[in-house]
């Protein structure tokens, strides 16, 4: 059964696409406000036994906040994952027109890898190409792959995160490519489970599998209102987020399921997950799911 990790996508920057994100953070959303909140949730997660923490170069100051919280003792007991390939450009504005810019070139890797090292105070255990899709040139870039292969040889687990309705196609292409890849972070939830068979194949091939967006950016929480899923959870006497995360934890191919909590209450509820099968009756067509996700506002 998978373990829970804490993802910092909604904590390291003032704007994100989670439902109610603007209500979850201190009103000013100043850097110091989010630093304190991030450290509080890292400590809460640590005390609860969470040992996987996830960041990215594009998550604002997430890597820096995590690096500040780390101690040598903690570092030896936990696993850190991070990602490169997107650059944060919102200048700490939640209402910026553009929040992040994608570039999977070797030049971006060579710039962002030292930034990650500096922010974290050392290398992460897992380093992923951020949101690789079928149109990315990364899997065919020999110079980049050679550089990533060298990183893998140094002991860092190299992989990719996936996004969009063709996640399975992207992942299978990477699995077929073999080295340097051996880790994936993918969106799987009861609304969008289509990548599941590909994740099972990757896991069987020895890959490390991390699930992101298990609560569908808040669409599988009470914030979504009276949805069929939430009505089902209410009848079971379970918080919808706990039921959604439990469905992901129950997948035999999952190693880590990320909580994207931004408050102590949310994290506690996520950690009290309730496994109740795949709940396939709530699934959407991938195109429908990703169209709705792309329409979520940054708030």
SERO-4910 file (N, C-alpha, C, O; in steps of 0.05 Angstrom, whole numbers):
BEGIN
 pado doro    nc1    nc2    nc3   cac1   cac2   cac3    cc1    cc2    cc3    oc1    oc2    oc3
  Unk    A     17    -24      0      0      0      0     18     25      0     38     26     13
  Unk    A      9     45    -15     25     69    -18     27     85      8     10     82     26
  Unk    A     47    101     10     50    120     32     42    148     23     40    153     -1
  Unk    A     35    165     42     27    192     36     52    210     35     70    208     53
  Unk    A     53    228     16     74    249     14     60    276     15     36    278     12
  Unk    A     76    297     19     65    324     19     77    339     -5    101    342     -8
  Unk    A     59    349    -22     67    365    -45     64    394    -39     45    402    -26
  Unk    A     82    410    -49     83    439    -41     74    457    -64     80    481    -63
  Unk    A     60    447    -84     52    464   -106     35    487    -98     38    509   -110
  Unk    A     18    484    -78     -1    505    -70     10    521    -46     -4    539    -37
  Unk    A     33    513    -36     44    527    -12     67    545    -19     72    565     -4
  Unk    A     81    540    -41    105    555    -47    102    581    -63    121    594    -69
  Unk    A     77    587    -70     71    611    -86     43    621    -79     27    605    -69
  Unk    A     37    646    -83     12    657    -74    -12    650    -91    -35    652    -81
  Unk    A     -9    641   -115    -31    634   -133    -29    605   -142     -7    595   -148
  Unk    A    -52    591   -143    -53    564   -153    -82    558   -162    -99    575   -158
  Unk    A    -86    535   -174   -112    529   -186   -130    512   -168   -152    504   -177
  Unk    A   -122    507   -144   -140    492   -126   -165    508   -119   -163    532   -115
  Unk    A   -188    494   -118   -212    508   -109   -209    519    -82   -200    506    -63
  Unk    A   -215    545    -78   -214    558    -52   -186    564    -43   -182    570    -20
  Unk    A   -167    563    -61   -139    568    -53   -136    596    -40   -121    599    -21
  Unk    A   -150    615    -50   -148    643    -39   -159    644    -11   -151    662      4
  Unk    A   -177    626     -4   -188    626     23   -170    611     43   -173    614     68
  Unk    A   -152    595     33   -136    577     50   -111    591     61   -100    583     81
  Unk    A   -102    613     48    -77    625     55    -82    651     70   -104    663     69
  Unk    A    -62    660     85    -64    686     99    -71    708     79    -62    707     56
  Unk    A    -86    728     87    -97    748     68    -75    762     52    -79    766     28
  Unk    A    -53    769     64    -33    784     50    -17    766     30     -8    776     10
  Unk    A    -15    741     36      0    721     20     28    730     15     39    726     -6
  Unk    A     40    744     35     67    753     33     86    729     35     79    707     43
  Unk    A    111    733     26    131    711     26    133    699     54    134    675     57
  Unk    A    135    716     74    139    706    102    114    691    111    117    671    126
  Unk    A     90    699    102     66    684    109     67    656     99     61    637    113
  Unk    A     75    653     73     76    626     62     99    610     72     98    585     73
  Unk    A    121    623     79    144    609     91    134    596    117    139    572    122
  Unk    A    121    612    134    112    602    160     92    579    156     94    558    169
  Unk    A     73    583    138     53    562    133     66    536    122     59    515    131
  Unk    A     84    539    104     97    515     93    113    501    115    111    476    116
  Unk    A    127    515    131    142    502    152    124    489    172    130    467    182
  Unk    A    100    501    178     81    489    196     71    462    185     69    442    200
  Unk    A     64    462    159     53    437    148     75    416    144     70    392    148
  Unk    A     99    424    138    121    405    137    126    392    164    130    368    166
  Unk    A    124    408    185    128    397    212    105    379    220    109    358    232
  Unk    A     80    387    213     57    370    219     59    344    204     54    322    216
  Unk    A     67    345    179     70    320    163     92    302    175     89    278    177
  Unk    A    114    315    182    137    300    193    129    286    219    135    262    222
  Unk    A    115    300    236    106    288    262     86    265    257     84    247    274
  Unk    A     71    267    235     52    246    229     64    222    214     51    203    208
  Unk    A     90    223    209    104    201    196    108    204    166    117    185    153
  Unk    A    100    226    154    105    230    126    135    233    121    149    248    134
  Unk    A    144    219    100    173    219     95    179    224     65    201    219     56
  Unk    A    159    234     50    164    242     23    154    270     19    130    276     25
  Unk    A    171    288      9    163    315      4    170    322    -25    191    315    -36
  Unk    A    151    337    -38    153    342    -67    152    372    -73    135    386    -62
  Unk    A    170    381    -89    172    409    -97    178    410   -127    178    390   -141
  Unk    A    183    434   -137    191    439   -165    202    467   -167    197    484   -151
  Unk    A    218    471   -188    229    498   -193    206    518   -197    209    541   -190
  Unk    A    184    510   -209    163    529   -215    143    533   -192    124    548   -195
  Unk    A    148    520   -169    130    524   -146    138    548   -130    139    546   -105
  Unk    A    145    570   -143    152    594   -128    177    589   -111    199    584   -122
  Unk    A    174    591    -85    196    588    -66    194    561    -51    206    558    -30
  Unk    A    180    542    -62    176    516    -48    202    502    -42    205    493    -19
  Unk    A    220    500    -61    246    487    -55    261    502    -33    272    489    -15
  Unk    A    261    528    -34    275    544    -13    262    540     14    276    536     34
  Unk    A    235    541     16    222    536     41    228    508     52    233    505     76
  Unk    A    228    489     35    235    461     43    264    460     53    269    447     73
  Unk    A    282    472     38    310    471     45    315    484     72    332    475     88
  Unk    A    301    506     78    303    520    104    294    502    127    305    503    149
  Unk    A    274    486    122    262    469    143    279    445    149    279    434    171
  Unk    A    294    435    129    309    411    132    331    414    153    343    435    156
  Unk    A    336    392    167    360    390    184    375    365    175    364    348    161
  Unk    A    401    363    182    415    339    174    402    313    183    402    293    168
  Unk    A    390    313    207    377    288    216    353    282    200    349    259    192
  Unk    A    336    302    194    313    298    178    320    288    150    308    270    139
  Unk    A    341    300    139    348    294    111    355    265    107    349    253     86
  Unk    A    367    253    127    374    225    125    350    206    127    352    182    119
  Unk    A    328    216    136    304    199    141    282    203    120    262    188    121
  Unk    A    285    221    102    263    226     83    273    226     54    297    226     49
  Unk    A    254    226     36    259    226      8    247    252     -4    225    260      2
  Unk    A    264    266    -19    255    291    -31    254    287    -62    272    278    -74
  Unk    A    231    296    -73    228    296   -101    225    325   -111    212    341    -97
  Unk    A    237    331   -134    232    358   -145    232    355   -176    236    333   -187
  Unk    A    227    377   -189    222    376   -218    234    401   -231    237    422   -219
  Unk    A    242    398   -256    253    420   -271    238    420   -298    225    401   -306
  Unk    A    239    443   -312    227    445   -338    206    467   -341    198    474   -363
  Unk    A    197    477   -318    180    501   -317    194    522   -301    207    516   -281
  Unk    A    191    547   -309    203    569   -295    180    586   -284    161    594   -298
  Unk    A    182    593   -258    162    610   -245    167    639   -253    189    649   -250
  Unk    A    146    652   -264    150    679   -275    129    699   -265    126    721   -275
  Unk    A    114    691   -244     92    708   -234    100    730   -216     84    747   -209
  Unk    A    126    731   -208    136    753   -191    119    756   -166    114    778   -157
  Unk    A    112    733   -154     97    733   -129     70    747   -131     61    759   -112
  Unk    A     57    746   -154     30    757   -158     11    734   -163     15    718   -181
  Unk    A    -11    733   -147    -30    712   -152    -48    718   -176    -61    700   -186
  Unk    A    -48    743   -185    -64    750   -208    -48    755   -233    -57    769   -251
  Unk    A    -24    744   -234     -7    747   -258    -20    735   -282    -35    715   -280
  Unk    A    -15    746   -305    -26    735   -330    -14    708   -336    -28    690   -346
  Unk    A     12    705   -331     26    679   -335     41    672   -310     56    689   -298
  Unk    A     38    647   -301     51    639   -275     76    622   -280     94    623   -263
  Unk    A     77    607   -301    100    590   -306    103    586   -336     84    586   -351
  Unk    A    128    582   -344    135    578   -372    149    552   -375    169    546   -361
  Unk    A    140    536   -394    151    509   -399    174    510   -419    172    523   -440
  Unk    A    196    496   -413    218    493   -431    234    469   -423    247    469   -402
  Unk    A    233    448   -438    247    422   -432    273    419   -446    281    397   -452
  Unk    A    287    441   -451    313    439   -465    336    434   -445    333    438   -421
  Unk    A    358    426   -456    382    422   -440    391    448   -426    400    447   -403
  Unk    A    387    471   -439    395    496   -427    379    501   -402    390    511   -382
  Unk    A    354    495   -402    337    499   -378    346    480   -356    348    488   -333
  Unk    A    352    455   -363    362    436   -342    388    446   -330    391    446   -306
  Unk    A    406    455   -347    432    464   -336    429    489   -319    446    494   -301
  Unk    A    409    505   -324    404    528   -306    390    520   -281    396    531   -259
  Unk    A    370    502   -283    354    497   -259    366    476   -240    360    477   -216
  Unk    A    382    458   -249    394    439   -231    411    452   -210    408    446   -186
  Unk    A    429    471   -216    443    485   -195    425    501   -176    430    504   -153
  Unk    A    403    512   -187    384    527   -171    370    508   -150    367    515   -127
  Unk    A    364    484   -159    352    464   -141    372    457   -119    365    455    -96
  Unk    A    397    452   -127    418    445   -107    421    467    -86    423    461    -62
  Unk    A    421    492    -95    424    514    -76    400    516    -58    403    520    -33
  Unk    A    376    514    -69    352    518    -53    349    495    -32    341    501     -9
  Unk    A    355    471    -40    351    448    -22    375    443     -4    374    428     15
  Unk    A    398    455    -11    422    450      4    435    424     -3    452    413     11
  Unk    A    428    413    -26    439    388    -36    420    375    -56    399    387    -62
  Unk    A    427    353    -67    411    341    -88    385    328    -78    385    317    -56
  Unk    A    364    329    -93    340    313    -86    345    284    -91    364    277   -105
  Unk    A    328    267    -80    330    238    -86    318    232   -113    328    214   -127
  Unk    A    298    247   -121    283    242   -146    282    269   -160    274    289   -149
  Unk    A    288    269   -186    287    294   -202    273    288   -228    282    271   -244
  Unk    A    251    302   -233    234    296   -255    232    318   -276    234    342   -269
  Unk    A    229    311   -301    221    330   -322    192    337   -316    175    320   -314
  Unk    A    187    363   -313    161    372   -303    140    372   -325    143    386   -346
  Unk    A    119    356   -321     96    355   -340    104    350   -369     98    365   -387
  Unk    A    117    328   -372    124    319   -399     99    311   -414     82    296   -403
  Unk    A     96    319   -438     74    312   -455     84    301   -482    108    302   -487
  Unk    A     66    291   -498     75    278   -523     88    297   -542    103    288   -560
  Unk    A     84    323   -539     96    342   -558    123    353   -548    135    370   -561
  Unk    A    132    343   -525    158    353   -514    181    340   -530    179    317   -537
  Unk    A    202    355   -535    225    344   -550    244    329   -532    264    318   -541
  Unk    A    239    328   -505    259    318   -487    266    289   -492    290    282   -489
  Unk    A    247    272   -498    253    244   -501    269    238   -526    279    215   -529
  Unk    A    272    257   -543    288    253   -568    313    271   -568    326    273   -589
  Unk    A    319    284   -546    342    301   -544    366    286   -533    368    282   -509
  Unk    A    384    276   -550    405    259   -542    424    273   -521    432    260   -502
  Unk    A    430    298   -525    448    312   -507    435    314   -479    448    311   -459
  Unk    A    409    320   -479    395    322   -453    394    294   -440    399    292   -416
  Unk    A    388    274   -455    386    247   -444    413    238   -433    414    225   -412
  Unk    A    435    245   -447    461    238   -437    467    252   -410    478    240   -392
  Unk    A    459    277   -408    463    292   -383    446    280   -361    456    278   -338
  Unk    A    422    273   -367    405    260   -347    415    233   -339    412    224   -316
  Unk    A    427    219   -358    438    193   -352    462    196   -332    465    179   -314
  Unk    A    477    217   -336    499    222   -317    488    228   -289    500    220   -269
  Unk    A    466    243   -288    454    249   -262    444    223   -249    447    220   -225
  Unk    A    432    206   -265    423    180   -254    446    163   -244    445    150   -223
  Unk    A    468    164   -258    492    149   -250    503    160   -224    517    145   -209
  Unk    A    498    185   -217    508    197   -192    491    189   -168    498    195   -146
  Unk    A    468    176   -173    451    167   -151    424    181   -149    407    173   -132
  Unk    A    419    201   -166    393    214   -166    374    198   -184    381    191   -206
  Unk    A    350    192   -174    331    178   -190    318    197   -210    305    216   -201
  Unk    A    321    192   -235    312    210   -256    285    200   -268    282    176   -272
  Unk    A    267    219   -273    242    210   -285    227    234   -297    239    253   -306
  Unk    A    201    232   -297    183    252   -309    157    253   -295    148    233   -283
  Unk    A    145    276   -295    117    278   -288    101    281   -313    111    291   -334
  Unk    A     75    273   -313     59    274   -336     34    290   -332     26    295   -309
  Unk    A     22    299   -353     -2    316   -352    -17    313   -378     -6    307   -399
  Unk    A    -43    317   -377    -60    317   -401    -72    290   -407    -65    270   -395
  Unk    A    -90    289   -427   -105    265   -433    -89    242   -445    -99    220   -447
  Unk    A    -64    248   -453    -47    228   -465    -24    220   -446     -2    213   -456
  Unk    A    -29    221   -420     -8    213   -401      3    185   -407     27    181   -406
  Unk    A    -15    166   -412     -6    139   -415     13    136   -439     33    121   -437
  Unk    A      7    150   -461     24    149   -484     52    160   -478     72    148   -486
  Unk    A     53    182   -464     79    194   -456     94    175   -438    118    171   -443
  Unk    A     81    164   -418     95    146   -400    105    122   -414    128    114   -409
  Unk    A     89    109   -431     99     85   -444    122     91   -462    140     74   -465
  Unk    A    123    114   -474    146    121   -491    171    123   -474    192    114   -482
  Unk    A    168    135   -450    191    137   -432    200    110   -421    224    105   -419
  Unk    A    181     93   -415    188     66   -405    203     51   -427    223     37   -422
  Unk    A    193     53   -451    206     39   -474    234     50   -479    252     36   -487
  Unk    A    238     76   -473    264     88   -477    285     78   -457    309     78   -462
  Unk    A    275     69   -434    294     58   -414    309     80   -400    299    101   -394
  Unk    A    335     74   -394    351     93   -380    352    120   -395    351    121   -419
  Unk    A    353    142   -380    358    144   -351    333    144   -334    334    149   -309
  Unk    A    309    138   -345    285    142   -330    277    118   -313    279     95   -322
  Unk    A    268    124   -289    258    102   -271    239    113   -250    234    100   -230
  Unk    A    226    136   -255    207    147   -237    186    163   -252    193    176   -272
  Unk    A    162    163   -242    141    179   -255    122    190   -233    117    177   -213
  Unk    A    113    214   -238     92    227   -222     69    234   -241     73    249   -260
  Unk    A     46    222   -236     24    224   -255     -2    232   -241     -5    226   -217
  Unk    A    -20    245   -256    -46    251   -245    -63    226   -247    -69    216   -269
  Unk    A    -72    216   -224    -92    195   -223   -111    202   -201   -103    208   -178
  Unk    A   -137    200   -207   -157    204   -186   -183    190   -196   -183    180   -219
  Unk    A   -203    190   -180   -227    175   -187   -242    188   -211   -259    175   -223
  Unk    A   -236    213   -217   -248    226   -241   -231    219   -265   -242    218   -287
  Unk    A   -205    216   -262   -187    212   -285   -167    189   -279   -144    194   -273
  Unk    A   -177    164   -282   -160    141   -276   -147    129   -301   -136    107   -299
  Unk    A   -148    142   -324   -141    129   -349   -111    121   -350   -105    102   -365
  Unk    A    -94    134   -335    -65    127   -337    -59    102   -320    -36     93   -320
  Unk    A    -78     92   -305    -73     70   -286    -59     46   -299    -39     37   -287
  Unk    A    -68     35   -321    -54     12   -333    -25     18   -340     -8      1   -336
  Unk    A    -20     42   -350      8     49   -357     25     51   -332     48     44   -332
  Unk    A     13     62   -310     28     63   -285     34     35   -274     55     31   -263
  Unk    A     15     17   -277     20    -11   -269     43    -23   -284     59    -37   -273
  Unk    A     44    -17   -310     66    -28   -327     92    -16   -318    112    -30   -316
  Unk    A     93     10   -312    117     23   -303    126     11   -276    150      6   -272
  Unk    A    107      7   -258    114     -4   -232    125    -32   -235    145    -39   -222
  Unk    A    113    -48   -252    123    -75   -257    151    -75   -269    166    -94   -266
  Unk    A    158    -53   -283    185    -51   -295    205    -39   -275    228    -35   -282
  Unk    A    196    -35   -250    215    -26   -229    214      4   -225    232     14   -211
  Unk    A    196     18   -237    194     47   -233    182     54   -206    166     40   -195
  Unk    A    190     77   -197    179     90   -173    155    107   -182    158    124   -199
  Unk    A    131    102   -170    107    115   -180     95    133   -158     89    124   -136
  Unk    A     91    158   -165     80    178   -148     54    188   -160     53    195   -184
  Unk    A     32    189   -144      7    199   -154      4    228   -145      7    235   -121
  Unk    A     -3    246   -163     -9    274   -157    -38    279   -163    -52    264   -178
  Unk    A    -48    301   -152    -76    311   -157    -97    289   -151   -116    286   -166
  Unk    A    -93    275   -129   -112    254   -121   -139    266   -114   -159    252   -116
  Unk    A   -140    291   -106   -166    304   -100   -174    323   -123   -191    340   -119
  Unk    A   -161    321   -146   -169    335   -170   -170    365   -166   -190    378   -174
  Unk    A   -150    377   -153   -148    405   -149   -173    416   -134   -182    438   -139
  Unk    A   -183    400   -116   -206    408    -99   -233    398   -109   -253    401    -95
  Unk    A   -234    387   -133   -259    378   -144   -269    352   -131   -292    344   -134
  Unk    A   -252    339   -115   -260    316    -99   -258    322    -69   -250    306    -53
  Unk    A   -265    347    -62   -267    356    -34   -294    369    -30   -309    373    -49
  Unk    A   -299    376     -5   -324    390      2   -326    416    -13   -349    427    -16
  Unk    A   -304    428    -21   -305    453    -36   -320    451    -62   -330    472    -72
  Unk    A   -323    428    -73   -337    424    -98   -367    425    -96   -381    425   -116
  Unk    A   -378    424    -71   -407    426    -67   -420    399    -70   -408    378    -64
  Unk    A   -445    399    -78   -462    374    -78   -458    359   -104   -475    358   -122
  Unk    A   -435    347   -107   -429    330   -130   -437    301   -124   -440    294   -101
  Unk    A   -440    285   -145   -446    256   -139   -425    243   -122   -432    227   -104
  Unk    A   -400    249   -126   -379    237   -109   -382    246    -80   -380    230    -62
  Unk    A   -387    272    -76   -389    282    -49   -414    271    -35   -413    266    -11
  Unk    A   -435    267    -50   -459    255    -38   -454    226    -31   -463    216    -10
  Unk    A   -438    212    -47   -431    184    -41   -414    183    -16   -418    167      2
  Unk    A   -394    201    -14   -377    202     10   -394    208     35   -389    197     56
  Unk    A   -413    227     32   -429    234     55   -445    210     65   -448    206     89
  Unk    A   -456    195     47   -471    171     54   -453    150     68   -463    135     85
  Unk    A   -428    150     61   -409    131     74   -398    142    100   -385    128    115
  Unk    A   -404    168    106   -394    180    131   -365    186    130   -351    186    150
  Unk    A   -354    192    105   -326    196    101   -322    223     88   -338    230     70
  Unk    A   -302    239     96   -296    264     81   -288    257     53   -273    238     48
  Unk    A   -298    272     33   -292    265      5   -263    264     -1   -254    247    -16
  Unk    A   -247    283     10   -218    282      5   -205    257     15   -187    245      3
  Unk    A   -214    248     39   -203    223     51   -211    199     34   -195    180     31
  Unk    A   -235    199     22   -243    177      5   -227    178    -21   -219    157    -31
  Unk    A   -223    202    -32   -208    204    -58   -179    195    -54   -169    180    -71
  Unk    A   -167    204    -33   -139    196    -28   -137    166    -22   -118    153    -31
  Unk    A   -156    156     -8   -157    127     -2   -159    110    -27   -146     89    -29
  Unk    A   -174    120    -47   -176    105    -72   -149    104    -86   -142     83    -98
  Unk    A   -133    125    -85   -107    125    -97    -87    108    -81    -72     93    -93
  Unk    A    -88    109    -55    -71     93    -38    -75     63    -43    -56     48    -42
  Unk    A   -100     56    -49   -106     28    -53    -96     16    -79    -96     -8    -83
  Unk    A    -87     33    -97    -77     23   -123    -50      7   -118    -32     18   -107
  Unk    A    -48    -18   -127    -25    -34   -121      1    -24   -133     23    -32   -125
  Unk    A     -1     -7   -154     23      3   -168     33     29   -156     54     38   -164
  Unk    A     19     41   -137     27     67   -126     47     64   -103     43     47    -85
  Unk    A     68     79   -104     87     80    -82     81    104    -63     83    101    -39
  Unk    A     75    127    -74     69    151    -59     44    164    -70     41    166    -95
  Unk    A     27    174    -53      4    190    -61      7    217    -47      9    219    -22
  Unk    A      8    238    -63     14    265    -52    -12    278    -41    -33    278    -54
  Unk    A     -9    289    -17    -28    309     -7    -19    336    -17      4    343    -16
  Unk    A    -38    352    -26    -32    379    -35    -43    399    -15    -50    422    -23
  Unk    A    -46    392     10    -59    408     30    -45    435     34    -21    437     31
  Unk    A    -61    455     40    -50    482     47    -58    491     75    -50    512     83
  Unk    A    -74    475     89    -80    481    117    -76    456    134    -76    434    124
  Unk    A    -73    460    160    -70    438    178    -94    420    178    -91    395    180
  Unk    A   -118    431    176   -142    416    176   -144    398    151   -151    375    153
  Unk    A   -136    409    128   -136    393    104   -116    370    106   -123    348     98
  Unk    A    -93    376    116    -73    355    118    -82    333    136    -78    309    130
  Unk    A    -94    340    159   -104    319    178   -125    302    164   -125    278    168
  Unk    A   -143    315    149   -164    300    135   -152    282    114   -160    259    111
  Unk    A   -133    292     99   -119    275     78   -106    251     91   -107    229     80
  Unk    A    -93    255    113    -79    233    127    -98    212    138    -90    189    143
  Unk    A   -123    220    143   -143    201    153   -158    188    130   -182    185    130
  Unk    A   -143    181    109   -155    170     85   -170    144     90   -164    130    109
  Unk    A   -189    139     72   -206    115     75   -206    100     48   -217    110     28
  Unk    A   -194     77     47   -192     62     23   -219     48     17   -229     34     34
  Unk    A   -229     52     -7   -256     41    -14   -257     33    -43   -277     40    -57
  Unk    A   -237     20    -54   -237     11    -81   -232     33   -102   -228     56    -94
  Unk    A   -233     27   -127   -226     46   -148   -248     67   -154   -242     88   -165
  Unk    A   -273     61   -147   -295     80   -150   -297     89   -179   -300    112   -185
  Unk    A   -296     69   -198   -295     76   -226   -321     88   -236   -322     99   -258
  Unk    A   -342     86   -221   -367     97   -230   -367    128   -232   -384    140   -244
  Unk    A   -346    140   -220   -344    169   -221   -325    180   -243   -322    204   -245
  Unk    A   -314    162   -258   -293    170   -278   -306    186   -301   -328    180   -309
  Unk    A   -290    205   -311   -297    220   -335   -280    211   -358   -261    197   -355
  Unk    A   -288    220   -382   -270    216   -405   -246    235   -401   -249    257   -392
  Unk    A   -222    225   -407   -198    242   -403   -200    270   -415   -193    289   -402
  Unk    A   -210    272   -439   -212    298   -452   -230    317   -436   -224    341   -433
  Unk    A   -252    306   -426   -271    322   -410   -257    331   -384   -259    355   -377
  Unk    A   -243    313   -371   -230    320   -346   -210    342   -350   -210    361   -335
  Unk    A   -193    338   -370   -171    358   -374   -181    384   -385   -168    405   -380
  Unk    A   -203    384   -399   -215    410   -408   -225    425   -383   -221    449   -381
  Unk    A   -238    411   -365   -247    424   -341   -224    433   -323   -226    455   -311
  Unk    A   -203    417   -322   -180    425   -306   -167    450   -317   -159    468   -302
  Unk    A   -165    452   -343   -151    475   -356   -167    500   -352   -157    522   -356
  Unk    A   -193    498   -346   -209    521   -341   -208    532   -313   -220    553   -307
  Unk    A   -195    517   -295   -194    526   -267   -177    551   -266   -155    552   -278
  Unk    A   -186    572   -251   -171    597   -250   -148    596   -229   -150    582   -210
  Unk    A   -127    611   -234   -107    616   -215   -118    636   -195   -124    659   -202
  Unk    A   -119    628   -169   -130    646   -149   -112    647   -125   -118    661   -105
***
